[in-house]
């Protein structure tokens, strides 16, 4: 083995370690968790407005088209789509990070850094 090969492996190791130091997938999981929270709130608000619009028997119930109901339903659907997108992106990034970590372990074994 030449002297340049271990230096190249070490440079690849350091670059891979620096890339793995920041786990971007965790940020997308956090965004998805926030999305779940806001989706639950939006779905609850939509259900309450739908109940008030169609099934409530109290005298002062809302009459008319229910514009706020449709706006709340659209917002809940958009947040739910955002949540799904965040979790799918996190899953894809986790798979890439897992492959990079396996490559890092192989490089560490070749360099003799792990006992």
N, CA, C and O atoms as a GROMACS GRO file, in nm:
protein
  460
    1UNK      N    1   0.084  -0.118   0.000
    1UNK     CA    2   0.000   0.000   0.000
    1UNK      C    3   0.089   0.124   0.000
    1UNK      O    4   0.187   0.131   0.074
    2UNK      N    5   0.055   0.218  -0.081
    2UNK     CA    6   0.136   0.339  -0.088
    2UNK      C    7   0.100   0.434   0.023
    2UNK      O    8   0.001   0.415   0.094
    3UNK      N    9   0.179   0.536   0.036
    3UNK     CA   10   0.158   0.634   0.143
    3UNK      C   11   0.037   0.724   0.113
    3UNK      O   12  -0.024   0.775   0.207
    4UNK      N   13   0.000   0.743  -0.015
    4UNK     CA   14  -0.113   0.829  -0.051
    4UNK      C   15  -0.246   0.762  -0.023
    4UNK      O   16  -0.346   0.829   0.006
    5UNK      N   17  -0.250   0.630  -0.030
    5UNK     CA   18  -0.377   0.560  -0.010
    5UNK      C   19  -0.430   0.578   0.132
    5UNK      O   20  -0.549   0.608   0.147
    6UNK      N   21  -0.347   0.561   0.239
    6UNK     CA   22  -0.402   0.586   0.373
    6UNK      C   23  -0.444   0.731   0.393
    6UNK      O   24  -0.540   0.758   0.465
    7UNK      N   25  -0.372   0.825   0.332
    7UNK     CA   26  -0.412   0.966   0.345
    7UNK      C   27  -0.545   0.991   0.275
    7UNK      O   28  -0.629   1.066   0.325
    8UNK      N   29  -0.564   0.927   0.160
    8UNK     CA   30  -0.692   0.940   0.090
    8UNK      C   31  -0.805   0.877   0.169
    8UNK      O   32  -0.915   0.932   0.176
    9UNK      N   33  -0.778   0.761   0.228
    9UNK     CA   34  -0.879   0.697   0.312
    9UNK      C   35  -0.911   0.781   0.434
    9UNK      O   36  -1.027   0.793   0.474
   10UNK      N   37  -0.808   0.840   0.492
   10UNK     CA   38  -0.830   0.924   0.610
   10UNK      C   39  -0.911   1.048   0.573
   10UNK      O   40  -0.998   1.090   0.650
   11UNK      N   41  -0.883   1.107   0.456
   11UNK     CA   42  -0.959   1.224   0.412
   11UNK      C   43  -1.106   1.186   0.387
   11UNK      O   44  -1.197   1.260   0.422
   12UNK      N   45  -1.126   1.068   0.325
   12UNK     CA   46  -1.263   1.021   0.302
   12UNK      C   47  -1.333   0.994   0.435
   12UNK      O   48  -1.452   1.023   0.451
   13UNK      N   49  -1.259   0.938   0.530
   13UNK     CA   50  -1.314   0.911   0.663
   13UNK      C   51  -1.356   1.041   0.731
   13UNK      O   52  -1.466   1.051   0.785
   14UNK      N   53  -1.269   1.140   0.728
   14UNK     CA   54  -1.299   1.268   0.794
   14UNK      C   55  -1.418   1.338   0.728
   14UNK      O   56  -1.502   1.396   0.797
   15UNK      N   57  -1.425   1.333   0.595
   15UNK     CA   58  -1.538   1.396   0.525
   15UNK      C   59  -1.669   1.326   0.560
   15UNK      O   60  -1.771   1.391   0.582
   16UNK      N   61  -1.665   1.193   0.564
   16UNK     CA   62  -1.785   1.117   0.596
   16UNK      C   63  -1.827   1.140   0.741
   16UNK      O   64  -1.946   1.152   0.771
   17UNK      N   65  -1.729   1.147   0.831
   17UNK     CA   66  -1.760   1.173   0.972
   17UNK      C   67  -1.820   1.312   0.990
   17UNK      O   68  -1.912   1.331   1.070
   18UNK      N   69  -1.768   1.409   0.916
   18UNK     CA   70  -1.824   1.545   0.925
   18UNK      C   71  -1.967   1.549   0.872
   18UNK      O   72  -2.052   1.619   0.927
   19UNK      N   73  -1.993   1.473   0.766
   19UNK     CA   74  -2.129   1.471   0.710
   19UNK      C   75  -2.226   1.400   0.806
   19UNK      O   76  -2.342   1.438   0.816
   20UNK      N   77  -2.178   1.297   0.875
   20UNK     CA   78  -2.264   1.224   0.968
   20UNK      C   79  -2.280   1.295   1.103
   20UNK      O   80  -2.366   1.257   1.182
   21UNK      N   81  -2.198   1.395   1.129
   21UNK     CA   82  -2.208   1.467   1.256
   21UNK      C   83  -2.342   1.539   1.268
   21UNK      O   84  -2.393   1.557   1.379
   22UNK      N   85  -2.397   1.581   1.156
   22UNK     CA   86  -2.526   1.649   1.155
   22UNK      C   87  -2.627   1.553   1.094
   22UNK      O   88  -2.619   1.521   0.975
   23UNK      N   89  -2.722   1.508   1.174
   23UNK     CA   90  -2.824   1.415   1.125
   23UNK      C   91  -2.944   1.495   1.080
   23UNK      O   92  -3.029   1.533   1.161
   24UNK      N   93  -2.951   1.520   0.951
   24UNK     CA   94  -3.060   1.601   0.896
   24UNK      C   95  -3.195   1.531   0.908
   24UNK      O   96  -3.298   1.597   0.912
   25UNK      N   97  -3.195   1.399   0.916
   25UNK     CA   98  -3.322   1.326   0.926
   25UNK      C   99  -3.395   1.359   1.055
   25UNK      O  100  -3.518   1.358   1.059
   26UNK      N  101  -3.321   1.389   1.161
   26UNK     CA  102  -3.384   1.422   1.288
   26UNK      C  103  -3.464   1.552   1.278
   26UNK      O  104  -3.569   1.565   1.340
   27UNK      N  105  -3.415   1.646   1.200
   27UNK     CA  106  -3.488   1.771   1.179
   27UNK      C  107  -3.622   1.744   1.110
   27UNK      O  108  -3.722   1.807   1.143
   28UNK      N  109  -3.623   1.652   1.015
   28UNK     CA  110  -3.748   1.621   0.946
   28UNK      C  111  -3.844   1.542   1.036
   28UNK      O  112  -3.965   1.557   1.024
   29UNK      N  113  -3.791   1.459   1.124
   29UNK     CA  114  -3.876   1.390   1.221
   29UNK      C  115  -3.940   1.493   1.315
   29UNK      O  116  -4.057   1.481   1.349
   30UNK      N  117  -3.862   1.593   1.356
   30UNK     CA  118  -3.915   1.699   1.442
   30UNK      C  119  -4.026   1.775   1.368
   30UNK      O  120  -4.130   1.805   1.427
   31UNK      N  121  -4.004   1.808   1.241
   31UNK     CA  122  -4.107   1.877   1.164
   31UNK      C  123  -4.233   1.791   1.152
   31UNK      O  124  -4.345   1.842   1.161
   32UNK      N  125  -4.214   1.661   1.133
   32UNK     CA  126  -4.328   1.571   1.126
   32UNK      C  127  -4.403   1.564   1.259
   32UNK      O  128  -4.526   1.556   1.260
   33UNK      N  129  -4.330   1.566   1.370
   33UNK     CA  130  -4.395   1.563   1.502
   33UNK      C  131  -4.478   1.690   1.523
   33UNK      O  132  -4.590   1.684   1.575
   34UNK      N  133  -4.423   1.804   1.484
   34UNK     CA  134  -4.501   1.927   1.492
   34UNK      C  135  -4.623   1.919   1.400
   34UNK      O  136  -4.731   1.965   1.435
   35UNK      N  137  -4.603   1.860   1.285
   35UNK     CA  138  -4.714   1.845   1.191
   35UNK      C  139  -4.824   1.759   1.247
   35UNK      O  140  -4.942   1.788   1.226
   36UNK      N  141  -4.788   1.651   1.319
   36UNK     CA  142  -4.890   1.566   1.381
   36UNK      C  143  -4.970   1.647   1.483
   36UNK      O  144  -5.093   1.638   1.488
   37UNK      N  145  -4.900   1.725   1.564
   37UNK     CA  146  -4.968   1.807   1.663
   37UNK      C  147  -5.068   1.902   1.598
   37UNK      O  148  -5.184   1.910   1.638
   38UNK      N  149  -5.022   1.975   1.496
   38UNK     CA  150  -5.111   2.071   1.431
   38UNK      C  151  -5.220   2.001   1.349
   38UNK      O  152  -5.328   2.057   1.332
   39UNK      N  153  -5.193   1.881   1.298
   39UNK     CA  154  -5.296   1.805   1.228
   39UNK      C  155  -5.408   1.764   1.323
   39UNK      O  156  -5.526   1.772   1.288
   40UNK      N  157  -5.370   1.720   1.442
   40UNK     CA  158  -5.472   1.681   1.541
   40UNK      C  159  -5.557   1.801   1.579
   40UNK      O  160  -5.679   1.790   1.590
   41UNK      N  161  -5.492   1.916   1.598
   41UNK     CA  162  -5.568   2.038   1.631
   41UNK      C  163  -5.660   2.076   1.516
   41UNK      O  164  -5.776   2.110   1.538
   42UNK      N  165  -5.608   2.071   1.392
   42UNK     CA  166  -5.689   2.106   1.276
   42UNK      C  167  -5.805   2.011   1.253
   42UNK      O  168  -5.915   2.054   1.219
   43UNK      N  169  -5.781   1.882   1.272
   43UNK     CA  170  -5.888   1.783   1.255
   43UNK      C  171  -5.994   1.801   1.364
   43UNK      O  172  -6.114   1.789   1.337
   44UNK      N  173  -5.951   1.830   1.486
   44UNK     CA  174  -6.047   1.856   1.593
   44UNK      C  175  -6.131   1.980   1.566
   44UNK      O  176  -6.252   1.980   1.588
   45UNK      N  177  -6.066   2.085   1.518
   45UNK     CA  178  -6.140   2.207   1.485
   45UNK      C  179  -6.238   2.182   1.371
   45UNK      O  180  -6.351   2.231   1.374
   46UNK      N  181  -6.195   2.106   1.271
   46UNK     CA  182  -6.284   2.074   1.160
   46UNK      C  183  -6.403   1.992   1.206
   46UNK      O  184  -6.516   2.017   1.164
   47UNK      N  185  -6.378   1.895   1.293
   47UNK     CA  186  -6.489   1.813   1.344
   47UNK      C  187  -6.587   1.898   1.424
   47UNK      O  188  -6.708   1.880   1.412
   48UNK      N  189  -6.537   1.989   1.506
   48UNK     CA  190  -6.624   2.075   1.585
   48UNK      C  191  -6.707   2.166   1.494
   48UNK      O  192  -6.827   2.184   1.515
   49UNK      N  193  -6.644   2.224   1.393
   49UNK     CA  194  -6.719   2.310   1.301
   49UNK      C  195  -6.820   2.229   1.220
   49UNK      O  196  -6.929   2.279   1.192
   50UNK      N  197  -6.786   2.106   1.182
   50UNK     CA  198  -6.881   2.022   1.110
   50UNK      C  199  -6.999   1.986   1.199
   50UNK      O  200  -7.114   1.985   1.154
   51UNK      N  201  -6.973   1.955   1.325
   51UNK     CA  202  -7.081   1.926   1.418
   51UNK      C  203  -7.172   2.047   1.434
   51UNK      O  204  -7.294   2.035   1.429
   52UNK      N  205  -7.112   2.164   1.452
   52UNK     CA  206  -7.193   2.286   1.466
   52UNK      C  207  -7.271   2.316   1.339
   52UNK      O  208  -7.381   2.371   1.347
   53UNK      N  209  -7.219   2.282   1.225
   53UNK     CA  210  -7.282   2.314   1.098
   53UNK      C  211  -7.399   2.220   1.068
   53UNK      O  212  -7.506   2.266   1.026
   54UNK      N  213  -7.380   2.088   1.087
   54UNK     CA  214  -7.480   1.993   1.039
   54UNK      C  215  -7.559   1.922   1.148
   54UNK      O  216  -7.673   1.884   1.123
   55UNK      N  217  -7.505   1.900   1.266
   55UNK     CA  218  -7.573   1.814   1.362
   55UNK      C  219  -7.616   1.884   1.491
   55UNK      O  220  -7.689   1.826   1.570
   56UNK      N  221  -7.573   2.005   1.513
   56UNK     CA  222  -7.607   2.074   1.636
   56UNK      C  223  -7.756   2.109   1.636
   56UNK      O  224  -7.813   2.144   1.533
   57UNK      N  225  -7.818   2.097   1.755
   57UNK     CA  226  -7.960   2.128   1.765
   57UNK      C  227  -7.984   2.254   1.848
   57UNK      O  228  -8.099   2.290   1.875
   58UNK      N  229  -7.878   2.321   1.888
   58UNK     CA  230  -7.898   2.441   1.969
   58UNK      C  231  -7.953   2.554   1.880
   58UNK      O  232  -7.926   2.558   1.760
   59UNK      N  233  -8.030   2.644   1.939
   59UNK     CA  234  -8.097   2.747   1.859
   59UNK      C  235  -8.001   2.845   1.791
   59UNK      O  236  -8.033   2.895   1.683
   60UNK      N  237  -7.888   2.873   1.850
   60UNK     CA  238  -7.799   2.973   1.791
   60UNK      C  239  -7.692   2.913   1.700
   60UNK      O  240  -7.587   2.973   1.681
   61UNK      N  241  -7.718   2.796   1.642
   61UNK     CA  242  -7.615   2.732   1.560
   61UNK      C  243  -7.591   2.811   1.433
   61UNK      O  244  -7.674   2.891   1.389
   62UNK      N  245  -7.476   2.786   1.374
   62UNK     CA  246  -7.434   2.861   1.256
   62UNK      C  247  -7.516   2.816   1.136
   62UNK      O  248  -7.526   2.697   1.106
   63UNK      N  249  -7.572   2.913   1.069
   63UNK     CA  250  -7.646   2.887   0.945
   63UNK      C  251  -7.563   2.941   0.829
   63UNK      O  252  -7.487   3.036   0.847
   64UNK      N  253  -7.578   2.884   0.716
   64UNK     CA  254  -7.505   2.935   0.599
   64UNK      C  255  -7.417   2.827   0.538
   64UNK      O  256  -7.438   2.708   0.557
   65UNK      N  257  -7.318   2.872   0.465
   65UNK     CA  258  -7.236   2.781   0.387
   65UNK      C  259  -7.126   2.711   0.466
   65UNK      O  260  -7.080   2.606   0.421
   66UNK      N  261  -7.082   2.759   0.574
   66UNK     CA  262  -6.976   2.696   0.651
   66UNK      C  263  -6.838   2.717   0.591
   66UNK      O  264  -6.760   2.623   0.578
   67UNK      N  265  -6.809   2.841   0.556
   67UNK     CA  266  -6.682   2.873   0.493
   67UNK      C  267  -6.566   2.839   0.586
   67UNK      O  268  -6.463   2.789   0.542
   68UNK      N  269  -6.582   2.867   0.714
   68UNK     CA  270  -6.474   2.838   0.808
   68UNK      C  271  -6.449   2.688   0.820
   68UNK      O  272  -6.336   2.645   0.841
   69UNK      N  273  -6.555   2.610   0.808
   69UNK     CA  274  -6.540   2.465   0.810
   69UNK      C  275  -6.452   2.420   0.694
   69UNK      O  276  -6.361   2.339   0.713
   70UNK      N  277  -6.479   2.470   0.575
   70UNK     CA  278  -6.401   2.430   0.458
   70UNK      C  279  -6.258   2.481   0.464
   70UNK      O  280  -6.166   2.412   0.421
   71UNK      N  281  -6.240   2.600   0.518
   71UNK     CA  282  -6.103   2.652   0.535
   71UNK      C  283  -6.025   2.569   0.637
   71UNK      O  284  -5.907   2.540   0.617
   72UNK      N  285  -6.090   2.531   0.746
   72UNK     CA  286  -6.022   2.450   0.848
   72UNK      C  287  -5.990   2.312   0.793
   72UNK      O  288  -5.884   2.257   0.822
   73UNK      N  289  -6.081   2.254   0.714
   73UNK     CA  290  -6.056   2.123   0.655
   73UNK      C  291  -5.940   2.130   0.556
   73UNK      O  292  -5.855   2.041   0.553
   74UNK      N  293  -5.936   2.235   0.475
   74UNK     CA  294  -5.827   2.251   0.379
   74UNK      C  295  -5.693   2.269   0.451
   74UNK      O  296  -5.592   2.211   0.411
   75UNK      N  297  -5.694   2.348   0.557
   75UNK     CA  298  -5.570   2.369   0.633
   75UNK      C  299  -5.524   2.239   0.699
   75UNK      O  300  -5.405   2.210   0.702
   76UNK      N  301  -5.618   2.161   0.753
   76UNK     CA  302  -5.583   2.034   0.817
   76UNK      C  303  -5.525   1.937   0.714
   76UNK      O  304  -5.430   1.865   0.744
   77UNK      N  305  -5.582   1.934   0.595
   77UNK     CA  306  -5.531   1.846   0.490
   77UNK      C  307  -5.392   1.889   0.446
   77UNK      O  308  -5.304   1.805   0.426
   78UNK      N  309  -5.370   2.019   0.432
   78UNK     CA  310  -5.237   2.068   0.394
   78UNK      C  311  -5.132   2.035   0.500
   78UNK      O  312  -5.020   1.994   0.466
   79UNK      N  313  -5.167   2.052   0.626
   79UNK     CA  314  -5.072   2.019   0.733
   79UNK      C  315  -5.046   1.870   0.736
   79UNK      O  316  -4.933   1.827   0.761
   80UNK      N  317  -5.149   1.790   0.712
   80UNK     CA  318  -5.131   1.644   0.709
   80UNK      C  319  -5.040   1.603   0.593
   80UNK      O  320  -4.956   1.514   0.610
   81UNK      N  321  -5.055   1.665   0.478
   81UNK     CA  322  -4.966   1.637   0.365
   81UNK      C  323  -4.823   1.678   0.396
   81UNK      O  324  -4.728   1.608   0.361
   82UNK      N  325  -4.806   1.792   0.461
   82UNK     CA  326  -4.673   1.837   0.503
   82UNK      C  327  -4.610   1.736   0.599
   82UNK      O  328  -4.491   1.708   0.591
   83UNK      N  329  -4.691   1.683   0.689
   83UNK     CA  330  -4.643   1.586   0.787
   83UNK      C  331  -4.598   1.457   0.718
   83UNK      O  332  -4.491   1.404   0.748
   84UNK      N  333  -4.677   1.409   0.625
   84UNK     CA  334  -4.641   1.288   0.552
   84UNK      C  335  -4.513   1.310   0.473
   84UNK      O  336  -4.425   1.224   0.472
   85UNK      N  337  -4.501   1.426   0.408
   85UNK     CA  338  -4.380   1.457   0.332
   85UNK      C  339  -4.257   1.462   0.422
   85UNK      O  340  -4.150   1.414   0.385
   86UNK      N  341  -4.271   1.520   0.540
   86UNK     CA  342  -4.159   1.529   0.633
   86UNK      C  343  -4.114   1.392   0.679
   86UNK      O  344  -3.994   1.364   0.686
   87UNK      N  345  -4.209   1.304   0.711
   87UNK     CA  346  -4.173   1.169   0.756
   87UNK      C  347  -4.113   1.086   0.644
   87UNK      O  348  -4.020   1.009   0.667
   88UNK      N  349  -4.164   1.100   0.522
   88UNK     CA  350  -4.106   1.027   0.410
   88UNK      C  351  -3.963   1.074   0.380
   88UNK      O  352  -3.875   0.993   0.352
   89UNK      N  353  -3.942   1.204   0.387
   89UNK     CA  354  -3.808   1.258   0.365
   89UNK      C  355  -3.714   1.212   0.477
   89UNK      O  356  -3.598   1.180   0.451
   90UNK      N  357  -3.763   1.209   0.600
   90UNK     CA  358  -3.681   1.162   0.712
   90UNK      C  359  -3.644   1.015   0.693
   90UNK      O  360  -3.531   0.976   0.721
   91UNK      N  361  -3.737   0.936   0.647
   91UNK     CA  362  -3.708   0.794   0.624
   91UNK      C  363  -3.603   0.775   0.516
   91UNK      O  364  -3.514   0.691   0.530
   92UNK      N  365  -3.613   0.854   0.409
   92UNK     CA  366  -3.514   0.845   0.302
   92UNK      C  367  -3.377   0.888   0.351
   92UNK      O  368  -3.276   0.824   0.320
   93UNK      N  369  -3.372   0.997   0.427
   93UNK     CA  370  -3.244   1.044   0.481
   93UNK      C  371  -3.186   0.946   0.582
   93UNK      O  372  -3.064   0.930   0.588
   94UNK      N  373  -3.271   0.882   0.662
   94UNK     CA  374  -3.222   0.784   0.758
   94UNK      C  375  -3.157   0.665   0.686
   94UNK      O  376  -3.055   0.613   0.731
   95UNK      N  377  -3.216   0.623   0.575
   95UNK     CA  378  -3.157   0.512   0.499
   95UNK      C  379  -3.020   0.553   0.444
   95UNK      O  380  -2.926   0.474   0.448
   96UNK      N  381  -3.009   0.675   0.395
   96UNK     CA  382  -2.881   0.724   0.344
   96UNK      C  383  -2.779   0.736   0.458
   96UNK      O  384  -2.662   0.701   0.440
   97UNK      N  385  -2.822   0.786   0.572
   97UNK     CA  386  -2.731   0.798   0.687
   97UNK      C  387  -2.686   0.662   0.737
   97UNK      O  388  -2.571   0.645   0.778
   98UNK      N  389  -2.776   0.564   0.732
   98UNK     CA  390  -2.739   0.430   0.774
   98UNK      C  391  -2.632   0.371   0.681
   98UNK      O  392  -2.537   0.309   0.727
   99UNK      N  393  -2.649   0.392   0.550
   99UNK     CA  394  -2.550   0.344   0.454
   99UNK      C  395  -2.416   0.416   0.473
   99UNK      O  396  -2.310   0.354   0.467
  100UNK      N  397  -2.422   0.547   0.497
  100UNK     CA  398  -2.299   0.623   0.521
  100UNK      C  399  -2.230   0.577   0.649
  100UNK      O  400  -2.107   0.572   0.654
  101UNK      N  401  -2.307   0.543   0.751
  101UNK     CA  402  -2.247   0.497   0.875
  101UNK      C  403  -2.178   0.362   0.857
  101UNK      O  404  -2.070   0.338   0.912
  102UNK      N  405  -2.240   0.274   0.778
  102UNK     CA  406  -2.176   0.146   0.750
  102UNK      C  407  -2.046   0.166   0.672
  102UNK      O  408  -1.947   0.097   0.696
  103UNK      N  409  -2.048   0.259   0.579
  103UNK     CA  410  -1.926   0.292   0.505
  103UNK      C  411  -1.819   0.349   0.598
  103UNK      O  412  -1.701   0.318   0.584
  104UNK      N  413  -1.859   0.432   0.693
  104UNK     CA  414  -1.766   0.488   0.790
  104UNK      C  415  -1.705   0.378   0.877
  104UNK      O  416  -1.586   0.380   0.904
  105UNK      N  417  -1.787   0.283   0.919
  105UNK     CA  418  -1.735   0.172   0.999
  105UNK      C  419  -1.635   0.089   0.920
  105UNK      O  420  -1.534   0.044   0.974
  106UNK      N  421  -1.663   0.069   0.790
  106UNK     CA  422  -1.570  -0.007   0.706
  106UNK      C  423  -1.438   0.069   0.690
  106UNK      O  424  -1.331   0.009   0.694
  107UNK      N  425  -1.447   0.201   0.671
  107UNK     CA  426  -1.325   0.282   0.660
  107UNK      C  427  -1.246   0.280   0.790
  107UNK      O  428  -1.123   0.272   0.788
  108UNK      N  429  -1.315   0.286   0.901
  108UNK     CA  430  -1.245   0.283   1.031
  108UNK      C  431  -1.175   0.148   1.051
  108UNK      O  432  -1.066   0.142   1.107
  109UNK      N  433  -1.238   0.041   1.004
  109UNK     CA  434  -1.175  -0.090   1.016
  109UNK      C  435  -1.053  -0.100   0.926
  109UNK      O  436  -0.950  -0.156   0.966
  110UNK      N  437  -1.063  -0.045   0.805
  110UNK     CA  438  -0.946  -0.049   0.714
  110UNK      C  439  -0.831   0.035   0.766
  110UNK      O  440  -0.714   0.000   0.748
  111UNK      N  441  -0.865   0.147   0.830
  111UNK     CA  442  -0.760   0.234   0.883
  111UNK      C  443  -0.706   0.185   1.018
  111UNK      O  444  -0.604   0.233   1.065
  112UNK      N  445  -0.775   0.090   1.078
  112UNK     CA  446  -0.731   0.038   1.207
  112UNK      C  447  -0.762   0.131   1.323
  112UNK      O  448  -0.691   0.130   1.423
  113UNK      N  449  -0.867   0.210   1.311
  113UNK     CA  450  -0.904   0.306   1.417
  113UNK      C  451  -0.989   0.240   1.525
  113UNK      O  452  -0.989   0.284   1.640
  114UNK      N  453  -1.061   0.134   1.488
  114UNK     CA  454  -1.143   0.062   1.587
  114UNK      C  455  -1.066  -0.059   1.637
  114UNK      O  456  -1.000  -0.127   1.558
  115UNK      N  457  -1.073  -0.086   1.766
  115UNK     CA  458  -1.001  -0.202   1.820
  115UNK      C  459  -1.066  -0.333   1.778
  115UNK      O  460  -1.018  -0.440   1.815
   0.00000   0.00000   0.00000
